[in-house]
């Protein structure tokens, strides 16, 4: 089901710089105030995973991409472009429905994503949980 939400061009421009030039460590997206398009809320050129998580509001949904670095035993340092659909259980029902039905609009435009994480609480986006998923993927 699609919500008819569009993706602002700035999202795609920043994503390309994130993916190709490694200019950003992460980008956080949200729905615009009129709920008609996905827009950039924040981008950061560096930062820890904890700093990234602090940009996911406790009671409001967001989308995000993060350049997830980790060590794979015997194979060295790895990096995976990770997409986050952050839709906390504590969000308002209308927000949850709108973000869930709009996810594909942005997900399909962000070419080259390696992992998708769907989080409804912080335990689902915790570093070790994402590390386990990253380690399992090729």
N, C-alpha and C positions, 0 to 999 in steps of 0.2 A: 504494500500500500504506500502510495506517495502522497506527501502533504502539499505538493506544489511549491515548496520552498526552493529558491535558487541559491547559487553559490556566488558570492561577490568575487570579482576578478582579483582583488588584493589577496584573497586566500590562496589562489592558484599561483600568483606571482611569488609570494613569500614561500610557498611550498617548494617551488622550483629552486629557489635560492637555498632552501633547507636541504633538499635532496641532492642537487648537483654541486653546489659550491660549499656545502656544509657550513653555511653562514650562521645558521641558528641551531641551538641545541633542542629547542622545542617551540611549538606554536599552539596556542589555545584559541579555539573558535567558539562562538556562541551564536544564537539566533538574534537577529536585530530586534530593536524595541517593537517594531511593527510586526514581528514574527514572519517576515516575508523572505528573508535571505540569511544565509550563514555569513558571518563577518569575523574578522580577526579581533580577538579581545586582547591578546598579549603575545609577544614573541620575545625570546631571550637568546642572545648569542652564546651564553654559557650558563652553567648552573648545575646544581646537584639534583639527583632524583627527588630528594625531599623538597627542594625548592619548587620543582615542577609540580609535585603533588599538592603543595600549598596553594597552587593556583586553580585547583579543582574545588569549587565551593561545596560545603557540606550538604546544602539543601537545594542546589540548583544544577541542572544538567549542563554539560559542555562536551565538545569534541576536542581532541588534541592529537598532535603527532609529536613523538619524542624519539630522538636518536639514541636508542638503548644500547649502551656499551656493556660488554661482559666478557669474561674469560671462559673459553671452552677448553676443558682439560685435554692436554695433548695436542691441541690445535691452535692455541694462542688467543689473542684478542679478537673479538668479533663486534660487529655493530649491526643492529637491525632497526629499520624504520618501523616504528610501532604506532598504530592508530588506536586511539582510546575513544570509546563511546561511554562517557561518564554520565550515568543516569541514576542518581542515588534514590534509594527506596523512600527517602524522606522528602523528595520533590513533590510538588503539587501534581495531581493526577493529569491535568491538562498539559503541563510541561513534559511529563514523562511520555505521554502519547505523541506529542508534537515532535520531540527529539527522536523518539523511536521511529516514527514514520518518515522523518527527514534524513535519517542517517545515510541512506543510500545516495542521496543527492550529493553529499560531500565525499563519501567513500569512493564512489565511482570516478570522481574527478581527480582524486589523489593517486596517480599511477605510481606503482613501485612500492607499495606497502608490503612489508614482510609478515607482520603479525597484527592481529586485531584483538584488542582487549575490551571486554564489556564489563564495566564496573558498576555495581549498585551500592557498594560500600568500600571503605578504604582497604579492607582485607583482600579484596579482589584486584586491587591495583598495587598492592605492596610489592616491593622490589623482588623478593624471593619468589612470589607467585608469577611475576612476569618473567623472571630469569628461568624458571622451570619451563614455561611455554617457549621462550626463545631457544633454550637448549634442545628442546624436542624437535623444533623445526629445522629444516635442512640448511 
